[in-house]
Amino acid sequence: MNAPNTPQDDARTAVIIAGRVFAPAEDVETFVTEARATSYPLAAANPGNVLISFSVEDATTGTVTVLEQWASQEALDRHVATPEVAALLTKWGPRLRNEVRRFDVGEKDPMA
């Protein structure tokens, strides 16, 4: 997982992306390596990124856990619109089963 950008003390998280994708088992490590190499540096450069993580949950089934936290929909849209992320999605999208969901969060973290 990459180091998150530093959120402001009173910042609200607007968008959470969470769930699983399923890649062919023989390609799951390659997919995660490419996803990290592409998305992590771009997300770190995006001031609206709070967290991004891709991890192999079960290599035998090709299960990858995805977790992203964005300060706004606009920040997420900027990330997805980069040519690098678009190319990654074009390459891998047809080979993945996607069970990732988007959640809007409109309140301050009660644990903060």
Biotite code that builds the C-alpha atoms (Angstrom):
import biotite.structure as struc

atoms = struc.array([
    struc.Atom([0.000, 0.000, 0.000], chain_id="A", res_id=1, res_name="MET", atom_name="CA", element="C"),
    struc.Atom([1.291, 3.448, -0.786], chain_id="A", res_id=2, res_name="ASN", atom_name="CA", element="C"),
    struc.Atom([1.592, 6.205, 1.774], chain_id="A", res_id=3, res_name="ALA", atom_name="CA", element="C"),
    struc.Atom([-1.612, 8.231, 1.807], chain_id="A", res_id=4, res_name="PRO", atom_name="CA", element="C"),
    struc.Atom([-1.701, 11.943, 1.275], chain_id="A", res_id=5, res_name="ASN", atom_name="CA", element="C"),
    struc.Atom([-2.116, 13.778, 4.559], chain_id="A", res_id=6, res_name="THR", atom_name="CA", element="C"),
    struc.Atom([-5.803, 14.603, 5.081], chain_id="A", res_id=7, res_name="PRO", atom_name="CA", element="C"),
    struc.Atom([-6.745, 17.791, 6.843], chain_id="A", res_id=8, res_name="GLN", atom_name="CA", element="C"),
    struc.Atom([-8.004, 17.384, 10.422], chain_id="A", res_id=9, res_name="ASP", atom_name="CA", element="C"),
    struc.Atom([-11.562, 18.394, 9.547], chain_id="A", res_id=10, res_name="ASP", atom_name="CA", element="C"),
    struc.Atom([-11.633, 16.933, 6.037], chain_id="A", res_id=11, res_name="ALA", atom_name="CA", element="C"),
    struc.Atom([-14.512, 14.741, 5.006], chain_id="A", res_id=12, res_name="ARG", atom_name="CA", element="C"),
    struc.Atom([-14.022, 11.700, 2.850], chain_id="A", res_id=13, res_name="THR", atom_name="CA", element="C"),
    struc.Atom([-16.368, 11.992, -0.081], chain_id="A", res_id=14, res_name="ALA", atom_name="CA", element="C"),
    struc.Atom([-15.763, 8.778, -2.024], chain_id="A", res_id=15, res_name="VAL", atom_name="CA", element="C"),
    struc.Atom([-14.747, 5.250, -1.029], chain_id="A", res_id=16, res_name="ILE", atom_name="CA", element="C"),
    struc.Atom([-14.039, 2.575, -3.625], chain_id="A", res_id=17, res_name="ILE", atom_name="CA", element="C"),
    struc.Atom([-13.994, -0.888, -2.074], chain_id="A", res_id=18, res_name="ALA", atom_name="CA", element="C"),
    struc.Atom([-14.429, -4.499, -3.047], chain_id="A", res_id=19, res_name="GLY", atom_name="CA", element="C"),
    struc.Atom([-12.809, -7.214, -5.076], chain_id="A", res_id=20, res_name="ARG", atom_name="CA", element="C"),
    struc.Atom([-11.782, -7.874, -8.620], chain_id="A", res_id=21, res_name="VAL", atom_name="CA", element="C"),
    struc.Atom([-11.131, -11.348, -9.931], chain_id="A", res_id=22, res_name="PHE", atom_name="CA", element="C"),
    struc.Atom([-8.304, -11.829, -12.413], chain_id="A", res_id=23, res_name="ALA", atom_name="CA", element="C"),
    struc.Atom([-7.276, -15.081, -14.060], chain_id="A", res_id=24, res_name="PRO", atom_name="CA", element="C"),
    struc.Atom([-5.290, -16.881, -11.354], chain_id="A", res_id=25, res_name="ALA", atom_name="CA", element="C"),
    struc.Atom([-2.269, -17.251, -13.627], chain_id="A", res_id=26, res_name="GLU", atom_name="CA", element="C"),
    struc.Atom([-2.215, -13.466, -14.202], chain_id="A", res_id=27, res_name="ASP", atom_name="CA", element="C"),
    struc.Atom([-3.197, -12.083, -10.794], chain_id="A", res_id=28, res_name="VAL", atom_name="CA", element="C"),
    struc.Atom([0.329, -11.191, -9.647], chain_id="A", res_id=29, res_name="GLU", atom_name="CA", element="C"),
    struc.Atom([1.060, -9.444, -12.955], chain_id="A", res_id=30, res_name="THR", atom_name="CA", element="C"),
    struc.Atom([-2.208, -7.514, -12.742], chain_id="A", res_id=31, res_name="PHE", atom_name="CA", element="C"),
    struc.Atom([-1.529, -6.317, -9.180], chain_id="A", res_id=32, res_name="VAL", atom_name="CA", element="C"),
    struc.Atom([2.058, -5.371, -10.028], chain_id="A", res_id=33, res_name="THR", atom_name="CA", element="C"),
    struc.Atom([0.872, -3.329, -13.032], chain_id="A", res_id=34, res_name="GLU", atom_name="CA", element="C"),
    struc.Atom([-2.018, -1.770, -11.099], chain_id="A", res_id=35, res_name="ALA", atom_name="CA", element="C"),
    struc.Atom([0.292, -0.679, -8.286], chain_id="A", res_id=36, res_name="ARG", atom_name="CA", element="C"),
    struc.Atom([2.996, 0.598, -10.667], chain_id="A", res_id=37, res_name="ALA", atom_name="CA", element="C"),
    struc.Atom([0.427, 2.649, -12.557], chain_id="A", res_id=38, res_name="THR", atom_name="CA", element="C"),
    struc.Atom([-2.004, 3.825, -9.905], chain_id="A", res_id=39, res_name="SER", atom_name="CA", element="C"),
    struc.Atom([0.110, 4.367, -6.806], chain_id="A", res_id=40, res_name="TYR", atom_name="CA", element="C"),
    struc.Atom([2.387, 7.140, -8.156], chain_id="A", res_id=41, res_name="PRO", atom_name="CA", element="C"),
    struc.Atom([-0.500, 8.867, -9.926], chain_id="A", res_id=42, res_name="LEU", atom_name="CA", element="C"),
    struc.Atom([-2.672, 8.737, -6.826], chain_id="A", res_id=43, res_name="ALA", atom_name="CA", element="C"),
    struc.Atom([0.174, 10.039, -4.653], chain_id="A", res_id=44, res_name="ALA", atom_name="CA", element="C"),
    struc.Atom([0.506, 13.034, -6.983], chain_id="A", res_id=45, res_name="ALA", atom_name="CA", element="C"),
    struc.Atom([-3.241, 13.719, -6.805], chain_id="A", res_id=46, res_name="ASN", atom_name="CA", element="C"),
    struc.Atom([-3.983, 15.912, -3.756], chain_id="A", res_id=47, res_name="PRO", atom_name="CA", element="C"),
    struc.Atom([-7.476, 14.411, -3.586], chain_id="A", res_id=48, res_name="GLY", atom_name="CA", element="C"),
    struc.Atom([-6.207, 10.888, -2.929], chain_id="A", res_id=49, res_name="ASN", atom_name="CA", element="C"),
    struc.Atom([-6.252, 9.769, 0.684], chain_id="A", res_id=50, res_name="VAL", atom_name="CA", element="C"),
    struc.Atom([-5.604, 6.040, 0.231], chain_id="A", res_id=51, res_name="LEU", atom_name="CA", element="C"),
    struc.Atom([-5.169, 3.509, -2.556], chain_id="A", res_id=52, res_name="ILE", atom_name="CA", element="C"),
    struc.Atom([-4.425, -0.184, -2.148], chain_id="A", res_id=53, res_name="SER", atom_name="CA", element="C"),
    struc.Atom([-4.473, -3.285, -4.327], chain_id="A", res_id=54, res_name="PHE", atom_name="CA", element="C"),
    struc.Atom([-3.603, -6.569, -2.644], chain_id="A", res_id=55, res_name="SER", atom_name="CA", element="C"),
    struc.Atom([-3.793, -10.195, -3.636], chain_id="A", res_id=56, res_name="VAL", atom_name="CA", element="C"),
    struc.Atom([-6.313, -11.767, -1.298], chain_id="A", res_id=57, res_name="GLU", atom_name="CA", element="C"),
    struc.Atom([-6.197, -15.268, -2.784], chain_id="A", res_id=58, res_name="ASP", atom_name="CA", element="C"),
    struc.Atom([-3.796, -16.052, -5.614], chain_id="A", res_id=59, res_name="ALA", atom_name="CA", element="C"),
    struc.Atom([-5.404, -19.429, -6.352], chain_id="A", res_id=60, res_name="THR", atom_name="CA", element="C"),
    struc.Atom([-8.736, -17.765, -7.215], chain_id="A", res_id=61, res_name="THR", atom_name="CA", element="C"),
    struc.Atom([-7.244, -14.540, -8.614], chain_id="A", res_id=62, res_name="GLY", atom_name="CA", element="C"),
    struc.Atom([-8.981, -12.471, -5.928], chain_id="A", res_id=63, res_name="THR", atom_name="CA", element="C"),
    struc.Atom([-7.685, -8.921, -5.439], chain_id="A", res_id=64, res_name="VAL", atom_name="CA", element="C"),
    struc.Atom([-8.913, -6.584, -2.711], chain_id="A", res_id=65, res_name="THR", atom_name="CA", element="C"),
    struc.Atom([-9.268, -2.970, -3.826], chain_id="A", res_id=66, res_name="VAL", atom_name="CA", element="C"),
    struc.Atom([-9.555, -0.056, -1.403], chain_id="A", res_id=67, res_name="LEU", atom_name="CA", element="C"),
    struc.Atom([-9.442, 3.609, -2.374], chain_id="A", res_id=68, res_name="GLU", atom_name="CA", element="C"),
    struc.Atom([-10.353, 6.781, -0.525], chain_id="A", res_id=69, res_name="GLN", atom_name="CA", element="C"),
    struc.Atom([-10.787, 10.076, -2.384], chain_id="A", res_id=70, res_name="TRP", atom_name="CA", element="C"),
    struc.Atom([-11.558, 13.552, -1.077], chain_id="A", res_id=71, res_name="ALA", atom_name="CA", element="C"),
    struc.Atom([-13.984, 14.205, -3.930], chain_id="A", res_id=72, res_name="SER", atom_name="CA", element="C"),
    struc.Atom([-15.532, 12.708, -7.029], chain_id="A", res_id=73, res_name="GLN", atom_name="CA", element="C"),
    struc.Atom([-13.522, 15.229, -9.028], chain_id="A", res_id=74, res_name="GLU", atom_name="CA", element="C"),
    struc.Atom([-10.253, 13.851, -7.614], chain_id="A", res_id=75, res_name="ALA", atom_name="CA", element="C"),
    struc.Atom([-11.293, 10.309, -8.522], chain_id="A", res_id=76, res_name="LEU", atom_name="CA", element="C"),
    struc.Atom([-12.370, 11.447, -11.993], chain_id="A", res_id=77, res_name="ASP", atom_name="CA", element="C"),
    struc.Atom([-8.946, 13.090, -12.528], chain_id="A", res_id=78, res_name="ARG", atom_name="CA", element="C"),
    struc.Atom([-7.251, 9.832, -11.570], chain_id="A", res_id=79, res_name="HIS", atom_name="CA", element="C"),
    struc.Atom([-9.366, 7.647, -13.850], chain_id="A", res_id=80, res_name="VAL", atom_name="CA", element="C"),
    struc.Atom([-8.984, 10.121, -16.735], chain_id="A", res_id=81, res_name="ALA", atom_name="CA", element="C"),
    struc.Atom([-5.184, 9.901, -16.804], chain_id="A", res_id=82, res_name="THR", atom_name="CA", element="C"),
    struc.Atom([-3.904, 8.140, -19.926], chain_id="A", res_id=83, res_name="PRO", atom_name="CA", element="C"),
    struc.Atom([-2.016, 5.626, -17.790], chain_id="A", res_id=84, res_name="GLU", atom_name="CA", element="C"),
    struc.Atom([-5.060, 4.520, -15.794], chain_id="A", res_id=85, res_name="VAL", atom_name="CA", element="C"),
    struc.Atom([-7.213, 4.487, -18.929], chain_id="A", res_id=86, res_name="ALA", atom_name="CA", element="C"),
    struc.Atom([-4.659, 2.196, -20.603], chain_id="A", res_id=87, res_name="ALA", atom_name="CA", element="C"),
    struc.Atom([-4.563, -0.098, -17.558], chain_id="A", res_id=88, res_name="LEU", atom_name="CA", element="C"),
    struc.Atom([-8.364, -0.359, -17.534], chain_id="A", res_id=89, res_name="LEU", atom_name="CA", element="C"),
    struc.Atom([-8.468, -0.965, -21.283], chain_id="A", res_id=90, res_name="THR", atom_name="CA", element="C"),
    struc.Atom([-5.866, -3.727, -21.020], chain_id="A", res_id=91, res_name="LYS", atom_name="CA", element="C"),
    struc.Atom([-7.200, -5.511, -17.941], chain_id="A", res_id=92, res_name="TRP", atom_name="CA", element="C"),
    struc.Atom([-10.907, -4.610, -17.855], chain_id="A", res_id=93, res_name="GLY", atom_name="CA", element="C"),
    struc.Atom([-12.083, -7.359, -20.221], chain_id="A", res_id=94, res_name="PRO", atom_name="CA", element="C"),
    struc.Atom([-10.135, -9.951, -18.200], chain_id="A", res_id=95, res_name="ARG", atom_name="CA", element="C"),
    struc.Atom([-11.486, -8.974, -14.777], chain_id="A", res_id=96, res_name="LEU", atom_name="CA", element="C"),
    struc.Atom([-14.717, -9.688, -12.955], chain_id="A", res_id=97, res_name="ARG", atom_name="CA", element="C"),
    struc.Atom([-15.411, -6.515, -11.030], chain_id="A", res_id=98, res_name="ASN", atom_name="CA", element="C"),
    struc.Atom([-17.173, -6.515, -7.668], chain_id="A", res_id=99, res_name="GLU", atom_name="CA", element="C"),
    struc.Atom([-15.866, -3.117, -6.596], chain_id="A", res_id=100, res_name="VAL", atom_name="CA", element="C"),
    struc.Atom([-18.404, -0.594, -5.329], chain_id="A", res_id=101, res_name="ARG", atom_name="CA", element="C"),
    struc.Atom([-18.406, 3.168, -4.892], chain_id="A", res_id=102, res_name="ARG", atom_name="CA", element="C"),
    struc.Atom([-19.651, 4.671, -1.628], chain_id="A", res_id=103, res_name="PHE", atom_name="CA", element="C"),
    struc.Atom([-20.353, 8.315, -0.802], chain_id="A", res_id=104, res_name="ASP", atom_name="CA", element="C"),
    struc.Atom([-19.459, 9.325, 2.732], chain_id="A", res_id=105, res_name="VAL", atom_name="CA", element="C"),
    struc.Atom([-20.815, 12.644, 3.864], chain_id="A", res_id=106, res_name="GLY", atom_name="CA", element="C"),
    struc.Atom([-19.865, 12.912, 7.495], chain_id="A", res_id=107, res_name="GLU", atom_name="CA", element="C"),
    struc.Atom([-16.753, 13.228, 9.601], chain_id="A", res_id=108, res_name="LYS", atom_name="CA", element="C"),
    struc.Atom([-15.263, 9.964, 10.827], chain_id="A", res_id=109, res_name="ASP", atom_name="CA", element="C"),
    struc.Atom([-16.833, 9.320, 14.260], chain_id="A", res_id=110, res_name="PRO", atom_name="CA", element="C"),
    struc.Atom([-13.608, 7.627, 15.409], chain_id="A", res_id=111, res_name="MET", atom_name="CA", element="C"),
    struc.Atom([-11.524, 10.748, 14.712], chain_id="A", res_id=112, res_name="ALA", atom_name="CA", element="C"),
])
